[in-house]
Amino acid sequence: MSKRDELITKYAADLKDKCGVTPDMDLLRKVTIGCGPAIYNKDASTVSGTDESELATVKNNFLIKKLGLADSADLDKAIDGVMDQYGRSNKSKYRAVVYYLLAVHFGKEAIYN
């Protein structure tokens, strides 16, 4: 099993166990690939739910640039909801999981087709 496949398996477990979501494995694989080499970097592979600059990066680089959404309060509300769903006390929120949840929330799965 490749390192990426091991990470995807870990992300799927987080989605199921911590977020209560049964993942679409094809979409999860595509979201993970879309994260690029960041998934292999300990710091870049996670999102801090309490770091405002980190949350701004998720908003600007993923929601606005990647998914093509317009900047609005809905984006901040969605990020906040995903942080709650993932568990505020959970220290390592994987970037691929956060991006997966946001893509599904906004119905933007087609971006990865």
Secondary structure as UniProt FT lines:
FT   HELIX           3..17
FT   TURN            18..19
FT   HELIX           25..34
FT   HELIX           36..40
FT   TURN            42..45
FT   STRAND          46..47
FT   TURN            49..50
FT   HELIX           52..57
FT   HELIX           58..66
FT   HELIX           73..86
FT   TURN            88..89
FT   STRAND          93..94
FT   HELIX           95..105
FT   TURN            106..107
FT   HELIX           109..112
//
